[in-house]
Amino acid sequence: MKEKIANALATARAAENGRYAKLLVSDGPLRQTVIALRKGTQLQEHNAPPAASILVFEGQVTVNADDEVSMGPGDLYGLTHRRHSVTAEDDSVFLLTTVTNVPGQESHSG
């Protein structure tokens, strides 16, 4: 896993937009994506799907939702039905887990 994290960070550092994302799991409505962000890179404010969480592997990110949450390695944060943005305070890698379709709940509702 350390090698995958290092590769994700190297790719994000070299990318013009400072980002790297790789879908690891796609099983029905479940998606798990590794995302790497270069320091200072922001994922602009957007809606969360019916269920979502971030688990930080490396670095420090700030999630702005209803409040501002600083996260480091091992921190887990639920984003379900919350508009949010994510900013990399350091070069960072995290796992984004989403459930994209829940019967009776449309994505981006809330």
C-alpha positions as CSV (number, residue, x, y, z in Angstrom):
1,M,0.0,0.0,0.0
2,K,2.9,2.4,0.8
3,E,4.1,2.0,-2.8
4,K,0.6,2.8,-4.2
5,I,0.3,5.9,-2.0
6,A,3.8,7.0,-3.1
7,N,2.9,6.5,-6.8
8,A,-0.4,8.4,-6.4
9,L,1.4,11.3,-4.7
10,A,4.1,11.4,-7.4
11,T,1.4,11.4,-10.1
12,A,-0.5,14.3,-8.4
13,R,2.7,16.3,-7.9
14,A,3.5,16.0,-11.7
15,A,0.0,16.7,-12.8
16,E,-0.9,20.2,-14.1
17,N,-4.0,20.3,-11.9
18,G,-2.3,18.8,-8.9
19,R,-4.6,15.8,-8.7
20,Y,-4.7,12.1,-9.2
21,A,-7.7,9.7,-8.9
22,K,-8.0,6.0,-9.5
23,L,-11.2,4.0,-9.1
24,L,-10.4,0.9,-7.1
25,V,-13.8,-0.7,-6.5
26,S,-16.9,-0.4,-8.6
27,D,-19.5,-2.8,-7.3
28,G,-23.1,-1.8,-8.0
29,P,-23.6,1.5,-6.3
30,L,-20.4,1.2,-4.2
31,R,-17.4,3.2,-5.4
32,Q,-14.0,3.4,-3.7
33,T,-11.5,5.9,-5.2
34,V,-8.0,6.8,-4.2
35,I,-7.4,10.5,-4.6
36,A,-4.1,12.3,-4.2
37,L,-3.8,16.1,-4.0
38,R,-0.7,18.3,-4.2
39,K,-0.4,20.8,-1.3
40,G,-2.8,23.7,-1.9
41,T,-5.0,21.9,-4.4
42,Q,-8.7,22.1,-3.8
43,L,-11.7,20.1,-4.9
44,Q,-14.2,22.8,-5.3
45,E,-17.5,22.7,-3.4
46,H,-19.8,20.0,-4.6
47,N,-22.7,17.8,-3.5
48,A,-22.1,14.4,-1.9
49,P,-24.0,11.3,-3.1
50,P,-26.4,9.5,-0.8
51,A,-23.5,8.1,1.2
52,A,-19.9,9.1,1.3
53,S,-16.8,9.1,3.5
54,I,-13.1,10.1,3.4
55,L,-10.3,8.1,5.0
56,V,-7.0,9.9,5.0
57,F,-3.9,7.7,4.3
58,E,-1.2,10.4,4.2
59,G,-1.0,14.2,4.6
60,Q,-3.4,16.7,5.9
61,V,-6.7,17.9,4.3
62,T,-9.4,20.3,5.4
63,V,-13.0,19.4,4.6
64,N,-15.4,22.4,4.5
65,A,-19.0,21.2,4.9
66,D,-21.3,22.5,7.6
67,D,-18.1,23.1,9.6
68,E,-14.4,23.0,8.9
69,V,-12.7,19.7,9.7
70,S,-8.9,19.2,9.6
71,M,-8.0,15.5,8.9
72,G,-4.7,13.6,9.1
73,P,-3.6,10.0,8.6
74,G,-6.2,7.5,9.9
75,D,-9.0,10.1,10.2
76,L,-12.4,9.2,8.8
77,Y,-15.2,11.7,8.0
78,G,-18.7,11.1,6.8
79,L,-20.0,13.4,4.0
80,T,-23.4,12.0,3.4
81,H,-25.8,14.6,1.9
82,R,-23.4,17.5,2.6
83,R,-22.1,20.1,0.2
84,H,-18.4,20.2,0.7
85,S,-15.0,21.1,-0.6
86,V,-11.6,19.5,0.2
87,T,-8.3,21.3,0.4
88,A,-4.9,19.7,0.7
89,E,-2.9,21.4,3.4
90,D,0.0,19.0,2.6
91,D,0.6,16.6,-0.2
92,S,-2.2,14.1,0.6
93,V,-3.8,10.8,-0.3
94,F,-7.2,9.6,0.8
95,L,-9.8,7.0,0.1
96,L,-13.2,8.3,-1.0
97,T,-16.0,5.8,-0.5
98,T,-19.4,6.5,-2.1
99,V,-22.7,4.9,-2.6
100,T,-24.1,6.4,-5.7
101,N,-27.6,5.1,-5.7
102,V,-29.9,4.4,-2.7
103,P,-33.5,3.5,-3.5
104,G,-35.7,6.5,-2.7
105,Q,-32.7,8.9,-2.4
106,E,-31.4,10.7,-5.4
107,S,-27.7,11.6,-5.6
108,H,-27.1,15.2,-4.7
109,S,-30.2,15.6,-2.6
110,G,-30.2,16.9,0.9
